[in-house]
Amino acid sequence: MRQEEIWDAHAAQRYDTPGAGMFAPEVLGPAVDRLAELAGQGAALEFAIGTGRVAVPLAGRGVPVTGIELSLPMVEQLRTKVDAATIPVVIGDMATAVAPGTYTLVYLVYNTISNLLTQAEQVECFRNAARHLEPGGRFVVELWVPELRKLPPGQKATVWQSDPGYIGLDTYDVLRQHVVSHHFRFDETEQAQLFRSPHRYIWPAELDLMAQLAGFEPESRHADWAGAAFTAESRSHVSVYRIPPTR
């Protein structure tokens, strides 16, 4: 399925979980704090802005935010929160779409660069970020670390979350570096809901090479938005890349 078919009206309507999950204050707050710090006195551009989970509170902090988003239903959900004058959005692919102006910060959160299913598209995403940035500007990517160490020979799936009413698991195609995330939601009845999304996973070193090809320099990598050290045991990372300032 194409990404715009996956992120349809049904997905957009159930995407927001105010106060819980990725919308929990302890998850969202540090991300907004860090992005506001990195934007400084400039403007920010969010690739795959979605329903505005990060963009709305970031704009509320006084940072001018523009978005690029492929899914019209996700933008329609965003419009129930803020109007186009507050957060303008360009409809298009984050690897190719162009937003007006230049920015001190471009950011791509919650693993969304992996929605691009080829290495070439992911490299183009870096190049698109570079096109939008002022000299010295930064590109921030939040991404999970592939959990291949959990796969014994012959096993193709890992369960990465198991809570009452929810199970999340990934199935891996290590030959093509693809993974499909499965989200099962259920209650005490016999009925369950399944949402699936395909991804191309990226190793941290590969991500660094993509940045280099687009003209970025690595600035920092942490295990979370609060600045915890990134180690061999970290399940995700927040990586910051910078366009060299004009000399």
N, C-alpha and C positions, 0 to 999 in steps of 0.2 A: 504493500500500500504506500501511496505517496503521503508525505508528512501532512499536507493540507487535508487529506482524507482521515488521518488518524486524529488530528486535533480539530474535530468537528464540533457542532453545536452541543452535542451531548457531553463531550469531553470538557468543553469550556464551562458548561454549567456546573459540573461537579469538581472543577479544578480547585476552586477556592475552599480552604478549610480554615476560616478565621480563628486565630488563637491556638491552632493545633497543627501538628505536622510541620511542614516547611513554613507555615505562617505563625508558628509559635514564637513569642517574643524572644526567647533565648536563642532561636535559630536566626530569625530575621533581623533582630536588633544589631548584633555585631556586624552583619553584612552591610547594613545601611551606614553604620558608623564608619566602617573602613572605606567604603566607596565615597562617602562625603569627604573624608580626609584626602583621598587620592584625587578627587575632582578639584579640590582647592577652590579658587575663585572662578573656575571655568565651567563649561557645560559638559554634560555627559550624554553618551549615546548607548542605549541598551540594544544589543542584538537579541532577537527572539524575546521581545518584551512581554509577550503573553497577556495575562490579565492585569499586569501591573503590580505584582506582588512586591517587587523591590522598587520599581519606578515611582509608585505613588508616595510611599514614605520618604524616598530620597528627594522627590520634588518638594515634599512638605518641609524638608530641611533647608530649602532655599536653593537647591541645585537645579538649574534648568536641565530638563531631561527630554530627549527625543528618543523614539523607538523605531526599530525595524521589526516587522512581524509578518509571517507568511499566512497565518490563519485569521480569516475575517471574523469567525465566531469568537476567538480569543480577544480580538480588538473590541468587538461589540460588548463583551463582558467588561473590559477596561473602561468603556465609555459610560457604564453605569456608575463609575466612581469619579472620573474626571473628564472634562471636555477636551476637544482637540486643541484648544488654545493653551491649555495647561500642559498637556503632554502630547505633542504632535507625533503621529506614527506614519511611517512609510510602509506600504504594503509590498512585501517582496521577500526574496531569499536573502538571508544574512551573509551569504558568500558573495553576492553580486549587487544587491540593492544599494542605492546611494541616497543618503540623507543630506539635506542642505546644510552648509556651514562646516566649520571645523570644531574640534572638541579637545579638551584636555584629558578626557577619559572615555574609553570604550570598554564595556564590560559584558560578559557572557557567563551567566551563573547556572548553577544546579545542573551541570553535566550536559547542557544543551548543545555544545559543539559536537557531541557524539551523535546528534540527530542527522548530521551530514554523513552519508554512508560510504563515502570514498575518501581516500587520503588526499586526492587532488582537490576535492571540495573543501576539505578542512584547511588545506594550505591557502586556498583562495579566501577563506574566511579571515585568516590572519592578514592577508594582503588587503582585504577590504577594510579591516580595522586600521591598518597603517594609512590608507588613503584618507581616512576621516580625521586623523590626529594631527594636532599642531606639533611642531618640533618640541621634543621633551615630553610629549603626551604618553599616556600609559594604556595598555590593554590588559584587562584582568580576566582570567579564566578560572572558574571553579569546576573541578572535574574529579570523578572518582578514579581510584586506582583499580585496574582489573584484578579480580580475585582468583587468578589462575592457580595460585598455590593451594587453593582449597579443592582443586579438581584432581582426584586420583585417576590413574589410567582407566579409560573406558567410561568415565562419568562426564556428563555434559552440562550439568546444572548445579547451581549453588543457591541455597536459601539465604538471603541477606537480611531478611526481617521476618519475624513471626510474632504477632501480637494478637490479642483477642479480636476476632473479626477481620483480621488482615494477615495475608501471607504474601511476601514479595520474593520472587526467585528469578534468576537469570539463566538462560540457556546459551551456551557458547558454541560458536563455530570458529575454532582457533586457526583454521586454515585461511579463512577470509578476514579474521580479526573482527568478526561480527558477534553481536549479542542481542538477544531479545529479552526485554524485561516484561515479566508477567506480574500483574497486580490482581490478587484475588481478594474480594471483599464479600463477607458473608455474615449471617446472623444465626439465630437459633433455628430457623427454618431450614429446609433442604435447598433453598435457592442461594446461588452465589453469582457475583458479577466478576467478569474478567476484562481487564484492559491490558493490551499488549502494545509495546513500542519497540521498533528495531533501532539499533545503534551500531556505530563503529567505535570500538574502544581504542584509546590512545595511551601509550606508556608515557610517563613524564619526560623521558629523554627524547622521545619522538616529538612531543609537544615543543620542546626547546628547539629542535631542529626546524620545525615549522615556523617558529618565531624568527629564527635566524634567516631563513629564506625570505621572509617578508621585511627584513631590515630592522628587527627589534633586537634589543639587548636584554638579557635576563636581569631582573632587579631583585626579586625575592620569591621565596616559596615557603608557605606555611601549611600546617595540617588543617587549619580552620581560619575563620575570619578574625578570631581573637588573637592570632599570632602564635599559636602553639607550634613547637618544632616539628618539622616534617621528618619522619623516620621510616625505616623499612616496614614498620607495622602500621603506618598511617593508611586509612581507608580512602582518604580523599585529600585534595590539596587546593589551595588558592595560590595561583601563580601570577606574578605581576611582571609584565614586559614593558620596556620603554623604548620609544623612538629617540635616538640620540639628539640632543639639542643642537641647534645651528651653531657652528664655531666660526 
